[in-house]
Amino acid sequence: MKIAVISITESGRHLSQKIKINLDKNHEITRYAFKKHTDDGAISFGKLNQIVENIFNQNDALVFLSACGIAVRVIAPCIKSKLSDPAVIVIDEQGNFVISLLSGHIGGANYLTKLIAKVIGAMPVITTATDSGGKFSPDMFAVENGLHICEIDLAKEIAARIVDGKKIGFYNECEWITEPVEIIDDKCYIIGICISDDITQNPFDKTLHLVPRNIVIGIGCKRGIEEKALEDFIFEELAKNNISIYKVQSIATIDLKRNEKAILAFSQKYKIPVKFYTANELMKVNGSFSGSEFVKNVTGADNICERSAVFDGGTLIVKKQIKNGMTFAAAILKKR
């Protein structure tokens, strides 16, 4: 996760350093500190509302080392939807409590709250009804299993039904997903969850469709490609191959593209993470790929899009497609 840790006081600054040291190996941590209490490892700011406005949509999570009231007031103008808002967490300056404030399930705030609480020795505070009651949550289930929620209002209705002690129907076509038997009523035809690539299936009168995010798209492009050109190309290829953007788990490419603005902009806009691989790593991938000596001489790898798409063990379902200096390939993962 890309996480912004924001401190206002000196004690908060010290705590932000501790969080970065403990989480930096598996997450991208950027520290922001008020100008009167900053250091060389933090980005200094003068006005909290301005820095939050600038970084709110640039991160997967914001961690405030402050009072809850301060965090609530400053994020209020930025909040749009639980489907797109980043996780927001608040920690008191003494590090006693870690509070999941916003986007607990889909945004991952509940998960991150528990993780941070563990590394700093604090008490996690989670108030979502399903979590506090130890019950099944459609949102959390979707996040944990890499599924896209198609009907968010119906997910809320199912969550409320489960909190009230009622059961739901459950239809599953994904063999790697463990079915939550404690909430399943096999005879329920009124409301239920359907896990399938096919969103036209409606096994219940009211069906919540959860679509597996099991597609990796491999991308290659010439340096400085226009953002709109790359976006249009990706959607053109997805449509041509009947792949919904909601099924895309990640984008993969060579590490030479780590600062390619068009790729990063697409990733940010559609909340899809990018994985970068070295030429060495890509060349070790087994398989039959449409190699190019020219590409190999320039990048060190004879094929970027196909090799990066299958790097995590996926099966290539769309071979290299080329258009105006851009390449596209897609692989499907059998398991997350």
FENTA-V190741 format. One record per pair of residues at least 4 apart in sequence whose ideal C-beta (glycine too) atoms are under 7 Angstrom apart, sorted by the first residue. I is the first residue (numbers start at 0). J is the second residue. Records with the same first field share a line. If there is no record, write none. Layout:
I = J ; J
This chain:
0 = 26 ; 59 ; 60 ; 107
1 = 27 ; 58 ; 59
2 = 26 ; 27 ; 28 ; 58 ; 59 ; 60 ; 62
3 = 29 ; 31 ; 54 ; 58 ; 61 ; 62
4 = 15 ; 18 ; 19 ; 28 ; 30 ; 31 ; 62
5 = 31 ; 61 ; 62 ; 63 ; 64
6 = 11 ; 12 ; 14 ; 15 ; 32 ; 33 ; 36 ; 64
7 = 11 ; 33 ; 64 ; 65
8 = 12 ; 36 ; 92
9 = 13 ; 36
10 = 14 ; 92 ; 93
11 = 15 ; 64 ; 65 ; 92
12 = 16 ; 32 ; 36 ; 37 ; 38
13 = 17
14 = 18 ; 64 ; 90 ; 92 ; 94 ; 119
15 = 19 ; 30 ; 32 ; 64
16 = 20
17 = 21 ; 119
18 = 22 ; 62 ; 115 ; 119
19 = 23 ; 28 ; 30
21 = 118
22 = 26 ; 28 ; 118
23 = 28
29 = 42
30 = 40 ; 41 ; 42
31 = 41 ; 42 ; 44 ; 50
32 = 36 ; 37 ; 38 ; 41 ; 43
33 = 37 ; 44
34 = 43 ; 44 ; 45
37 = 41 ; 43
44 = 50
46 = 50
47 = 51 ; 73
48 = 52 ; 73
49 = 53
50 = 54
51 = 55 ; 73 ; 74 ; 77
52 = 77
54 = 58
55 = 61 ; 74 ; 77 ; 85
57 = 267
58 = 85
59 = 85 ; 86
60 = 85 ; 86 ; 88 ; 107 ; 108 ; 111
61 = 85 ; 87
62 = 88 ; 90
63 = 69 ; 70 ; 89
64 = 90 ; 92
65 = 69 ; 70 ; 89
67 = 71 ; 89 ; 98 ; 100
68 = 72
69 = 73
70 = 74 ; 87 ; 89 ; 100
71 = 75
74 = 78 ; 87 ; 101
78 = 84
79 = 83 ; 84
80 = 84
81 = 102 ; 105
82 = 105 ; 151
83 = 270
84 = 101 ; 102 ; 106
85 = 102 ; 106
86 = 101 ; 102 ; 106 ; 107 ; 108 ; 111
87 = 100 ; 101 ; 102 ; 108
88 = 97 ; 98 ; 99 ; 100 ; 108 ; 111 ; 112 ; 115
89 = 98 ; 100
90 = 94 ; 96 ; 97 ; 121
91 = 95 ; 96
94 = 119 ; 121
95 = 121 ; 122
96 = 121 ; 122 ; 124
97 = 112 ; 115 ; 116 ; 121 ; 123 ; 124
98 = 112 ; 124
99 = 103 ; 108 ; 109 ; 112 ; 124 ; 125
100 = 108
101 = 106 ; 108
102 = 106 ; 108
103 = 108 ; 109 ; 125 ; 127
104 = 109 ; 127 ; 136 ; 138 ; 139 ; 142
105 = 138 ; 142
107 = 111 ; 142
108 = 112
109 = 113 ; 125 ; 127 ; 130
110 = 114
111 = 115
112 = 116 ; 123 ; 125
113 = 117 ; 123
114 = 118
115 = 119
116 = 121 ; 122 ; 123
125 = 130 ; 131
126 = 131
127 = 131
128 = 132 ; 162
129 = 134 ; 135 ; 136 ; 158 ; 161 ; 162
130 = 136
132 = 162
134 = 161 ; 162
135 = 140 ; 161 ; 179 ; 181 ; 182
136 = 140 ; 158
137 = 141 ; 154 ; 157 ; 158 ; 192 ; 207
138 = 142 ; 148 ; 154
139 = 143
140 = 144 ; 179
141 = 146 ; 148 ; 209
144 = 176 ; 335
145 = 211 ; 212 ; 248 ; 335
146 = 194 ; 209 ; 210 ; 211 ; 212
147 = 209 ; 210 ; 212 ; 245
148 = 154 ; 209
149 = 198 ; 208 ; 210
150 = 154 ; 207 ; 208
151 = 155
152 = 156
153 = 157 ; 205 ; 207
154 = 158 ; 207
155 = 159
156 = 160
157 = 161 ; 167 ; 190 ; 192 ; 207
158 = 162
159 = 163
160 = 165 ; 167 ; 190
161 = 165 ; 167 ; 182
166 = 182 ; 183 ; 184 ; 187
167 = 182 ; 184 ; 187 ; 190 ; 191 ; 192
168 = 184 ; 187 ; 188 ; 190 ; 191 ; 202 ; 203
169 = 178 ; 183 ; 191 ; 192
170 = 191 ; 193 ; 194 ; 202
171 = 176 ; 178 ; 194
172 = 194 ; 195
173 = 194 ; 211
175 = 334 ; 335
176 = 194
178 = 183
179 = 183
187 = 191
188 = 203 ; 204
189 = 203 ; 204 ; 205
190 = 203 ; 204 ; 205
191 = 202 ; 203 ; 206
192 = 207 ; 209
193 = 200 ; 202 ; 206 ; 207 ; 208
194 = 209 ; 211
195 = 200
196 = 210 ; 211
198 = 208 ; 210
201 = 206
202 = 206
210 = 243 ; 245 ; 246
211 = 246
212 = 246 ; 247 ; 248
213 = 246 ; 248 ; 331 ; 332
214 = 242 ; 246 ; 247 ; 248 ; 329 ; 331
215 = 248 ; 249 ; 251 ; 308 ; 311 ; 313 ; 330 ; 332
216 = 233 ; 247 ; 250 ; 308 ; 327 ; 329
217 = 251 ; 252 ; 303 ; 304 ; 305 ; 307 ; 308 ; 328
218 = 250 ; 252 ; 262 ; 304 ; 327
219 = 252 ; 303 ; 304 ; 325 ; 326
220 = 224 ; 229 ; 259 ; 261 ; 324 ; 325
221 = 324
224 = 228 ; 229 ; 261 ; 324 ; 325
225 = 229 ; 261
226 = 230 ; 260 ; 261 ; 264
227 = 231
228 = 232 ; 323
229 = 233 ; 261 ; 262 ; 265 ; 325
230 = 234 ; 265
231 = 235
232 = 236 ; 322 ; 325 ; 327
233 = 237 ; 265 ; 327
234 = 238
235 = 239
236 = 240 ; 317 ; 320 ; 327
237 = 242 ; 244
240 = 317 ; 329
242 = 246 ; 329
244 = 269
247 = 271
248 = 332
249 = 271 ; 272 ; 273 ; 274
250 = 262 ; 266 ; 271 ; 273
251 = 274 ; 276 ; 307 ; 308 ; 310
252 = 256 ; 262 ; 273 ; 275 ; 303 ; 307
253 = 275 ; 276 ; 278 ; 281 ; 298 ; 300 ; 303 ; 307
254 = 275 ; 276 ; 277
255 = 298
256 = 262 ; 275
257 = 275
259 = 263
260 = 264
261 = 265
262 = 266 ; 273
263 = 267
264 = 268
265 = 269
266 = 271 ; 272 ; 273
276 = 280 ; 281 ; 307 ; 310
278 = 282 ; 298 ; 299 ; 300
279 = 283
281 = 300 ; 303 ; 306 ; 307
282 = 300
284 = 306 ; 309 ; 310
286 = 309
288 = 302 ; 305 ; 306
289 = 302 ; 305 ; 318 ; 319
290 = 295 ; 301 ; 302
291 = 295 ; 301 ; 302
292 = 296 ; 301
293 = 297
294 = 298 ; 300 ; 301 ; 302 ; 303
295 = 299 ; 300 ; 301
298 = 303
300 = 306
302 = 306 ; 319
303 = 307 ; 326
304 = 308 ; 319 ; 326 ; 327 ; 328
305 = 309 ; 315 ; 318 ; 319 ; 328
306 = 310
308 = 313 ; 315 ; 328 ; 329 ; 330
309 = 313 ; 315 ; 330
311 = 332
312 = 332
313 = 330 ; 331 ; 332
314 = 330 ; 331
315 = 328 ; 330
316 = 329 ; 330 ; 331
317 = 328 ; 329
318 = 328
319 = 326 ; 328
320 = 326 ; 327
321 = 326
